[in-house]
Amino acid sequence: MKIELKYFKKIAIILGILFIIPACTEDLLDQSPRNEISSDQFWQSPDDAITATYGVYHAARLLFRFDYMYDGFSPYGRYRNLRNSFENIENETGVSDPTGSFLAGGGIGDNFDMTWKLCYRIVNRANYVLSYVDRMIEEETNAEAKNELRRIRGENYFLRSLAYFRLITLWGDVPYYDYVLDGNDDAYTLTQMPISDVKDMIIKDLDSACVVLPDPGSIPSGQRGRATQASAYGFRGKVKLYWASWKKNGWPEIEGFLQDDAEAQVYFAEAASDFGKVINDYGLQLFGEGDPGTYGDNDNFDPNQLPMYWHLFQFGAEYSSEIIFSVQFAGPDLEQGDWLTRGFGNRHTINGQVFYAPSHHLVNRYQLIETGDFAPPVVFGKDVNLINGAINPLTYERDTTDVNARALRDWRMKATIMWDGQRCLWIDATGLLPPLDTVELRWGDKSSGFIDYDDSDMGYIYRKWVRQEPTGGRTDGSQDFYMMRLADVFLMYAEAKNETEGPSQELVDLLNRIRVRGNLPGLAPDKYDSKESFFDAIEQERIVELNAEGHIGFDIRRWRKLEEIYPSPQGLAFYDTHGSRDTEVFLNATPQDYQRMYLFKIPPDEMERNTKLRQNKPWL
């Protein structure tokens, strides 16, 4: 979270003693060192407890800050050669090459050791804080201080639940403990708990958090970014939705996991109830009240005239009521900066590197504003006049002087993607000087006056998440990364209710509220005349609304869609806008290749140190 400056020095000292993990530690499950601060010096007040809790938030930031990489499971975004050129981020997160080489060296599921460790870092820190806060609550006599301590306890329950939720989502059965480990001897005794039992413990933590966390509307400005009751209900609903999906669709890679349609229906209903509270009880609103804003004139580019959806992903919107929970960043010069502009931006936007680029598969999902349905797929080629050509500006915009009538497609496309002829502000590598000029994207031409898109290979680059004002270097921004926002809750609620009751006017209205921000018409009746057709409409909105936020990759796994999206043996091909074939994903894939995407490999170093752990089936 954005820690107030007056706390920064104190927190740095406390974290240095309490939580910093040695780089070469041999501890199992990323345990903290045992040289604890004496309770005579610390743990004396709620201020001490929240200072320690900031360390848990910091660990959560490290775990979740690159969640957009999980969208690499989908065909809608592509990463460049991460194994070589994104090594620093891979070492921090464990997220490695989600599309570029699914099958090389075991693929993505073989490269998540650091993710496992970061999850347990959160668990250990939360357990450590809770061990003291529980005692402090018992001893505290001041009612106001006691309530604050209960809130802090709820925050640690919440953060611990996020870590365990990520663990079961990737690994199924995992070790579970809710106490402070007594060194490696204690860790050596841990075995994997069945996923159903871990799920129950996650929900129990969130039950407790829901009771004690505050209404988001009551948070003072200096405490913004901390977990709220809305975030607890939202994530409790998400855990239940995922469990319902797994029970409905099956998870055969987990030994002993059984499909159960009746249980799925129970959890879909409970998830809908939780999401309903988030939607109805806290007065939350879509950013800009869901208004699409303005489309803007590309020839006289002004980022202030971009659609409202683009502004949602700039730091001026990070405390809007649409944002239910995020991991917090602060900059410049605080060593807490985000990496979004480096990963999504280009060389002309604060020396970004285009680590992640949208694909033609995403472009083809943006619907026409006149009909609300899909346009024909773009045609690849180097001819700028090619009808429906990928580099023909008329494929995306009308040739008209009416600024607000230029778009042919969902306005979220312009807010998310840049194609040939699109412009952005040129901001120097320091990120501190005023914009130098505007610069245009022309695929195949990086000469003066055109965007240097570095080594991206899709023909499209991102506009979403990319800073367009001078606020610091490419890894020194203050843009929070959103883990849950209201539009996501609308869609999860609609999905859960559709599973139990089918489409209704209430659900159609929610989807239409999201579609309005893209200046799209409401859903046509044939899009909600059955559970199946309405699910397709929900999936469509999740793809274009939540792109590059780390949701669709998990959706594809819980919906069991990998084989559908990447059918064997041909897999799925990717091309740039000129028609050059980039790669095929899941080419000649075997059943085991898919299985390894659904259930990841237990880190071998953990298994070597704790022989009680068993490897997941797809990796035997």
C-alpha positions in Angstrom: 0.0 0.0 0.0 1.0 3.6 -0.3 2.6 4.0 3.1 2.6 7.6 4.4 6.1 9.0 4.4 6.2 9.6 8.1 5.9 5.8 8.6 8.4 4.8 5.9 11.7 4.9 7.9 10.1 3.1 10.9 8.6 0.5 8.7 11.9 -0.1 6.9 13.6 -0.7 10.2 10.9 -3.1 11.5 10.7 -5.0 8.2 14.5 -5.3 8.2 14.3 -7.1 11.5 11.1 -9.0 11.3 10.6 -10.0 7.7 13.5 -9.7 5.2 14.3 -13.1 3.9 18.0 -13.9 3.2 18.6 -14.4 -0.5 20.2 -17.8 0.0 17.9 -19.1 2.8 17.6 -22.8 3.2 14.4 -22.4 5.2 11.4 -24.4 4.0 8.3 -22.5 2.9 10.2 -19.2 2.9 10.1 -18.8 6.7 11.1 -15.6 8.3 14.3 -15.4 10.5 13.8 -16.1 14.1 15.5 -13.0 15.4 12.3 -11.4 16.5 12.0 -7.9 18.1 11.3 -8.2 21.8 7.7 -7.6 22.7 9.1 -5.2 25.4 10.1 -2.9 22.5 7.3 -3.6 20.0 3.8 -4.9 19.9 2.6 -2.3 22.4 -0.1 -0.5 20.4 -2.3 -0.8 17.3 0.3 1.4 15.5 2.9 -1.3 16.1 0.5 -3.9 14.8 -0.4 -2.1 11.6 3.3 -1.3 11.0 4.0 -5.1 11.1 0.9 -5.7 8.9 2.4 -3.3 6.3 5.0 -6.0 5.9 2.3 -8.5 5.0 0.9 -6.1 2.4 4.4 -5.7 1.0 4.7 -9.4 0.5 1.3 -9.4 -1.2 2.5 -6.7 -3.5 5.5 -8.8 -4.5 3.3 -11.8 -5.2 0.5 -10.1 -7.2 2.2 -7.2 -8.9 2.7 -9.1 -12.2 -0.6 -10.9 -12.2 -1.2 -9.7 -15.8 1.3 -12.4 -16.9 -1.3 -15.1 -16.2 -3.3 -13.8 -19.1 -0.6 -15.6 -21.1 -2.7 -18.7 -20.8 -5.1 -16.9 -23.1 -4.6 -16.2 -26.9 -5.2 -12.5 -26.3 -1.8 -11.3 -25.2 1.7 -12.4 -26.1 5.0 -12.2 -24.3 8.3 -11.9 -26.0 11.3 -14.1 -25.0 10.8 -14.0 -21.3 13.3 -16.7 -20.4 16.1 -14.5 -21.6 15.0 -10.9 -21.4 12.6 -10.8 -18.4 14.8 -12.7 -16.0 14.6 -10.2 -13.2 10.8 -10.4 -13.1 10.8 -14.2 -13.4 13.1 -14.4 -10.4 10.8 -12.1 -8.4 7.5 -13.8 -9.3 8.2 -17.2 -10.8 5.9 -16.3 -13.8 7.8 -17.4 -16.8 7.0 -17.5 -20.6 3.2 -18.2 -20.5 2.8 -18.5 -24.3 6.2 -18.4 -26.0 7.2 -21.9 -25.1 4.4 -23.7 -23.3 6.1 -27.0 -23.9 9.8 -26.1 -23.6 11.3 -27.5 -20.5 7.9 -28.4 -19.0 6.2 -25.1 -19.8 4.8 -22.5 -17.5 3.9 -25.0 -14.7 7.5 -25.9 -14.3 8.7 -22.4 -13.4 6.7 -21.2 -10.4 9.1 -21.9 -7.5 9.2 -18.2 -6.5 5.5 -17.9 -6.6 5.2 -20.8 -4.1 7.7 -19.1 -1.9 6.0 -15.7 -2.0 2.7 -17.3 -1.1 4.2 -18.8 2.0 6.0 -15.6 2.8 2.6 -14.0 3.1 1.3 -16.9 5.2 4.3 -16.8 7.5 4.2 -13.0 8.0 0.4 -13.1 8.6 0.7 -15.9 11.1 3.5 -14.1 12.9 1.5 -10.9 13.2 -1.7 -12.8 14.3 0.2 -14.5 17.1 0.9 -11.1 18.7 -2.4 -9.4 17.7 -4.5 -12.1 19.3 -2.7 -11.6 22.6 -2.9 -7.8 22.3 -6.7 -8.0 21.8 -7.1 -10.1 24.9 -5.0 -7.6 27.0 -6.4 -4.4 25.5 -8.9 -2.5 27.7 -9.6 0.5 25.5 -12.6 -0.2 23.3 -11.4 1.9 20.4 -7.9 0.3 20.4 -9.5 -3.2 20.7 -11.6 -2.6 17.6 -8.6 -1.3 15.7 -6.7 -4.5 16.6 -9.7 -6.6 15.5 -9.6 -4.8 12.2 -5.9 -5.5 11.8 -6.5 -9.1 12.6 -9.1 -9.2 9.9 -6.6 -7.7 7.4 -4.2 -10.5 8.1 -6.9 -13.1 7.7 -7.7 -11.5 4.4 -4.2 -11.4 3.1 -3.5 -15.0 4.3 -6.6 -16.1 2.4 -5.3 -14.5 -0.8 -2.1 -16.4 -0.5 -3.7 -19.8 0.1 -6.2 -19.1 -2.7 -3.4 -18.6 -5.1 -1.7 -21.8 -3.9 -4.7 -24.0 -4.4 -5.5 -22.4 -7.7 -2.1 -23.4 -9.0 -1.2 -26.5 -7.1 -4.4 -28.1 -5.7 -3.5 -29.8 -2.4 -0.9 -27.8 -0.5 0.5 -27.6 3.0 -1.7 -25.6 5.3 -0.9 -24.1 8.7 -2.2 -21.1 10.6 0.5 -20.8 13.3 4.2 -19.7 13.5 6.4 -22.5 12.4 9.1 -23.6 14.8 11.9 -23.6 12.3 12.7 -26.3 9.7 12.0 -29.2 12.1 8.4 -28.1 12.2 8.2 -27.5 8.4 9.5 -31.0 7.8 6.3 -32.5 9.3 3.9 -30.7 7.0 2.0 -32.7 4.4 -0.4 -31.5 1.7 -3.9 -30.9 3.0 -6.7 -31.8 0.6 -7.9 -28.8 -1.5 -11.4 -29.0 -0.1 -10.1 -28.6 3.4 -7.8 -25.7 2.5 -10.8 -24.1 0.7 -12.8 -24.3 4.0 -10.0 -22.6 5.9 -9.7 -19.9 3.3 -13.5 -19.2 3.6 -13.2 -19.3 7.4 -10.6 -16.6 7.3 -12.7 -14.5 5.0 -15.8 -15.1 7.2 -13.8 -13.5 10.1 -12.6 -10.7 7.9 -16.1 -9.8 6.7 -17.2 -9.2 10.2 -14.4 -6.8 11.3 -13.2 -5.0 8.3 -14.7 -1.5 7.7 -17.1 -0.3 5.1 -15.0 1.1 2.2 -16.9 4.4 2.5 -15.5 4.9 6.0 -11.8 4.7 5.2 -9.9 7.9 5.9 -7.8 9.1 3.0 -4.5 8.3 4.8 -5.6 4.6 5.1 -6.8 4.0 1.6 -5.6 0.8 0.1 -6.2 -1.3 3.1 -8.6 -4.2 2.9 -12.3 -3.4 3.4 -15.5 -5.4 4.0 -16.3 -5.1 0.3 -13.0 -6.7 -0.6 -13.5 -9.5 1.9 -17.0 -10.3 0.5 -15.7 -10.0 -3.0 -12.9 -12.5 -2.6 -15.1 -14.8 -0.5 -17.4 -14.8 -3.5 -14.6 -15.4 -5.9 -13.3 -18.4 -3.9 -16.8 -19.9 -3.9 -17.2 -19.2 -7.6 -13.9 -20.9 -8.4 -14.9 -23.9 -6.2 -18.2 -24.1 -8.0 -16.5 -24.0 -11.4 -14.0 -26.7 -10.4 -16.9 -28.9 -9.1 -18.9 -28.3 -12.2 -16.2 -28.8 -14.7 -13.9 -31.2 -12.8 -10.3 -31.1 -12.0 -9.1 -34.7 -12.8 -5.4 -33.8 -12.4 -6.0 -33.6 -8.6 -5.9 -37.0 -7.0 -9.3 -37.8 -5.5 -11.0 -34.7 -6.7 -14.6 -35.5 -7.7 -17.1 -33.5 -9.8 -20.3 -32.8 -8.0 -23.0 -30.7 -9.8 -25.1 -30.4 -6.7 -22.2 -29.0 -4.7 -21.4 -26.7 -7.6 -24.9 -25.3 -7.5 -24.7 -24.6 -3.8 -21.4 -22.7 -4.2 -22.6 -20.8 -7.2 -25.6 -19.6 -5.2 -23.4 -18.6 -2.2 -21.0 -16.8 -4.5 -23.8 -14.8 -6.0 -25.0 -13.8 -2.5 -21.5 -12.4 -1.7 -21.2 -10.6 -5.0 -24.7 -9.2 -4.5 -23.6 -7.6 -1.2 -20.6 -5.9 -2.9 -22.8 -4.6 -5.6 -25.7 -3.4 -3.4 -24.5 -2.6 0.1 -21.6 -0.1 -0.3 -22.7 2.5 -2.9 -19.9 1.5 -5.3 -20.0 2.9 -8.8 -18.2 2.3 -12.1 -15.4 4.8 -12.8 -16.9 7.9 -14.4 -20.3 6.3 -13.7 -19.7 4.1 -16.6 -19.8 6.9 -19.1 -17.7 6.2 -22.2 -16.2 9.7 -22.2 -14.8 10.9 -25.6 -13.1 9.1 -28.4 -10.6 11.7 -29.3 -8.9 12.9 -32.5 -5.9 10.8 -33.3 -4.4 13.5 -35.7 -4.3 16.0 -32.9 -3.6 13.5 -30.1 -4.5 14.5 -26.6 -4.5 11.7 -23.9 -7.1 13.7 -22.0 -9.5 13.0 -24.8 -9.1 9.2 -24.7 -12.1 7.2 -23.7 -12.9 7.0 -20.0 -11.8 3.4 -19.8 -8.2 4.4 -20.5 -8.3 6.9 -17.6 -9.4 4.1 -15.3 -5.9 2.6 -15.6 -4.0 5.8 -14.7 -3.1 6.7 -11.1 -5.8 9.4 -10.9 -8.5 6.7 -10.8 -6.9 4.2 -8.4 -9.0 5.3 -5.4 -12.3 5.5 -7.3 -15.0 3.3 -5.8 -14.8 0.9 -8.7 -11.5 -0.3 -7.3 -12.3 -2.9 -4.6 -8.8 -4.1 -3.9 -5.4 -3.4 -5.4 -1.7 -3.9 -4.6 -0.3 -0.5 -3.9 2.7 1.3 -5.5 4.3 4.7 -4.8 6.9 6.7 -6.6 9.2 8.2 -7.6 12.3 7.6 -5.4 10.5 5.5 -2.8 11.7 2.1 -4.2 8.0 1.1 -4.3 7.3 1.8 -8.0 5.2 -0.1 -10.4 6.7 -1.8 -13.6 3.6 -1.4 -15.7 5.0 1.2 -18.1 8.2 -0.9 -18.6 6.2 -4.0 -19.4 3.4 -2.5 -21.4 5.0 0.7 -22.7 7.2 1.2 -25.8 10.7 2.8 -26.1 9.0 6.2 -26.6 7.0 6.0 -23.4 9.6 6.3 -20.6 11.8 3.6 -22.3 9.3 0.8 -22.0 10.2 -2.5 -23.5 6.9 -4.0 -24.8 7.3 -7.2 -22.8 3.6 -7.9 -23.3 1.6 -7.1 -26.5 -2.0 -7.7 -27.6 -2.6 -10.2 -30.4 -4.9 -10.3 -33.4 -7.0 -12.7 -31.4 -7.8 -9.9 -29.0 -8.4 -7.3 -31.8 -11.0 -9.6 -33.3 -13.0 -9.7 -30.1 -13.8 -5.9 -30.1 -17.3 -5.6 -31.4 -18.9 -3.0 -33.7 -20.6 -0.1 -32.1 -23.4 0.0 -34.6 -24.5 -3.6 -34.3 -22.9 -4.8 -31.1 -21.7 -7.9 -32.9 -18.3 -9.0 -34.2 -16.7 -7.6 -37.3 -15.0 -10.0 -39.8 -11.5 -11.0 -38.7 -8.8 -8.6 -39.7 -6.9 -9.5 -42.9 -3.1 -9.6 -42.6 -0.9 -7.9 -45.2 1.4 -4.9 -45.9 -1.1 -3.1 -48.1 -2.4 -0.1 -46.2 -5.5 0.0 -48.5 -6.4 -3.7 -48.1 -10.1 -3.9 -47.2 -10.4 -4.9 -43.6 -6.6 -5.0 -43.5 -4.9 -5.2 -40.2 -2.8 -2.0 -41.0 -5.6 -0.1 -42.7 -6.9 2.6 -40.3 -10.3 2.4 -41.9 -10.6 -1.1 -40.4 -11.0 0.5 -37.0 -12.2 4.0 -37.6 -14.5 5.9 -40.0 -13.0 8.5 -42.3 -14.8 11.5 -40.9 -14.1 14.8 -39.3 -16.7 14.1 -36.6 -14.4 13.3 -33.7 -17.0 11.4 -31.7 -18.1 9.3 -34.7 -14.7 8.0 -35.7 -14.8 4.7 -34.0 -16.1 1.6 -35.7 -15.4 -0.7 -32.7 -15.8 -0.9 -29.0 -14.2 2.3 -27.5 -12.3 0.1 -25.1 -10.1 -1.0 -28.0 -8.7 2.5 -28.5 -8.2 2.7 -24.7 -6.4 -0.6 -24.6 -4.5 -1.1 -27.9 -2.5 0.9 -30.5 -2.5 -0.1 -34.2 -0.9 1.4 -37.3 -1.6 5.2 -37.4 -2.3 5.5 -33.7 -0.4 8.1 -31.6 0.9 8.5 -28.1 2.9 11.1 -26.3 6.7 10.8 -26.5 8.1 10.9 -22.9 11.8 10.6 -22.4 13.5 7.8 -20.6 13.8 9.7 -17.3 10.0 10.1 -17.2 10.5 13.5 -15.7 10.6 16.0 -18.6 7.5 17.4 -20.4 6.4 15.4 -23.4 8.7 15.8 -26.4 6.1 15.3 -29.1 3.6 12.9 -30.3 4.7 9.7 -32.1 2.9 7.3 -34.4 2.9 3.5 -34.6 3.9 2.1 -37.9 4.6 -1.6 -37.8 7.9 -2.4 -39.6 9.2 1.1 -39.2 11.0 2.4 -36.1 12.7 5.3 -37.9 12.5 8.9 -36.6 8.9 9.9 -36.0 7.6 6.4 -35.4 7.3 4.4 -32.2 10.2 2.1 -31.3 8.2 -1.0 -30.2 11.4 -2.8 -29.2 11.2 -6.5 -29.8 7.4 -6.9 -29.8 6.3 -9.3 -32.5 2.5 -8.9 -32.8 2.0 -5.7 -34.8 -0.1 -4.2 -32.0 1.1 -2.6 -28.7 -0.7 -1.6 -25.5 -2.0 1.7 -24.5 -3.6 0.4 -21.3 -1.5 0.9 -18.2 1.0 3.1 -20.0 1.7 6.4 -18.4 1.3 9.5 -20.5 2.6 12.1 -18.1 6.1 12.7 -16.6 6.0 11.2 -13.1 9.2 9.1 -12.9 11.1 6.3 -14.5 9.7 3.2 -16.1 9.9 1.2 -12.9 9.2 4.1 -10.6 5.5 4.9 -11.1 2.8 5.0 -8.6 0.1 3.2 -10.5 -1.7 0.6 -8.3 -2.4 -2.8 -9.9 -6.1 -3.8 -9.5 -6.9 -7.2 -8.2 -10.6 -6.7 -8.1 -12.9 -4.0 -9.4 -16.6 -3.5 -9.6 -16.9 -4.5 -13.3 -15.3 -7.8 -12.5 -17.8 -8.4 -9.6 -20.7 -7.6 -12.0 -19.4 -10.3 -14.4 -18.7 -12.9 -11.6 -22.2 -12.2 -10.1 -23.8 -12.6 -13.6 -21.9 -15.9 -14.1 -22.9 -17.3 -10.7 -26.6 -16.3 -11.1 -26.7 -17.6 -14.6 -25.5 -21.0 -13.5 -28.3 -21.3 -10.9 -31.2 -19.4 -12.4 -30.3 -18.6 -16.0 -30.4 -15.2 -17.7 -32.6 -12.4 -16.2 -33.2 -8.7 -16.9 -31.1 -7.9 -13.8 -28.0 -9.7 -15.3 -28.5 -8.3 -18.8 -28.6 -4.8 -17.3 -25.3 -5.4 -15.5 -23.6 -6.5 -18.6 -25.1 -3.5 -20.5 -23.7 -1.1 -17.9 -20.2 -2.4 -18.7 -20.8 -2.4 -22.5 -21.9 1.3 -22.3 -18.3 2.3 -21.4 -17.3 0.9 -24.8 -20.1 2.9 -26.4 -21.7 -0.4 -27.5 -25.4 -1.1 -27.8 -27.2 -3.4 -25.3 -27.1 -7.1 -25.8 -29.3 -8.5 -28.5 -32.0 -10.9 -27.3 -30.3 -13.9 -28.9 -27.3 -13.3 -26.6 -29.3 -14.2 -23.5 -32.0 -16.6 -24.6 -30.3 -19.5 -22.8 -27.7 -20.2 -20.1 -25.2 -21.1 -22.8 -25.6 -18.0 -25.0 -25.5 -15.7 -21.9 -22.4 -17.4 -20.7 -20.8 -16.6 -24.0 -21.7 -12.9 -23.5 -20.2 -13.0 -20.1 -17.0 -14.5 -21.4 -16.8 -11.9 -24.1 -17.0 -9.1 -21.6 -14.4 -10.7 -19.4 -12.0 -10.8 -22.3 -12.3 -7.2 -23.4 -13.1 -5.6 -20.1 -10.5 -7.4 -18.0 -7.7 -7.8 -20.5 -4.2 -7.5 -19.1 -5.4 -7.7 -15.5 -4.7 -11.3 -14.9 -8.2 -12.8 -14.8 -8.8 -14.5 -18.2 -5.9 -17.0 -17.8 -7.5 -18.3 -14.5 -10.9 -18.3 -16.1 -9.7 -20.5 -19.0 -8.3 -23.0 -16.5 -11.4 -23.1 -14.3 -13.6 -23.4 -17.3 -11.5 -26.2 -18.7 -11.1 -24.4 -22.1 -7.4 -25.0 -22.9 -8.1 -27.9 -25.2 -10.9 -25.9 -26.9 -8.7 -22.8 -27.5 -5.5 -24.7 -28.4 -6.8 -27.9 -30.1 -4.3 -30.7 -30.7 -2.5 -31.3 -33.0 -2.6 -28.0 -34.8 -2.6 -25.8 -31.7 -3.2 -22.0 -32.2 -1.1 -19.8 -34.5 -0.1 -16.2 -34.0 0.7 -13.7 -36.7 1.8 -10.1 -36.8 -0.3 -7.6 -38.8 1.8 -8.0 -41.9 1.0 -11.8 -41.9 4.3 -13.1 -40.7 3.7 -16.3 -38.7 5.1 -15.9 -35.2 4.5 -19.2 -33.5 2.0 -22.0 -32.7 1.0 -22.7 -29.2 0.2 -26.3 -28.2 1.4 -27.6 -31.6 1.3 -31.4 -31.4 0.5 -31.3 -27.7 0.0 -34.4 -25.7 -2.7 -34.9 -23.0 0.0 -34.5 -20.4 0.9 -31.1 -21.8 -2.6 -29.9 -21.1 -2.7 -31.5 -17.7 0.5 -29.7 -16.7 -1.2 -26.4 -17.4 -4.1 -27.2 -15.1 -2.0 -28.4 -12.2 1.5 -27.1 -11.6 4.7 -28.8 -10.4 5.5 -28.8 -6.7 8.9 -27.1 -6.5 11.6 -29.8 -6.4 13.7 -28.0 -3.8 10.7 -28.1 -1.4 10.2 -31.8 -2.0 13.9 -32.5 -1.5 13.8 -30.9 2.0 10.4 -32.2 3.0 10.1 -35.8 1.8 6.5 -35.9 3.1 5.4 -33.9 0.1 4.1 -35.7 -3.0 4.4 -34.5 -6.5 1.3 -33.7 -8.5 0.2 -36.4 -11.0 0.9 -34.6 -14.3 4.5 -34.3 -13.3 5.2 -37.9 -12.3 
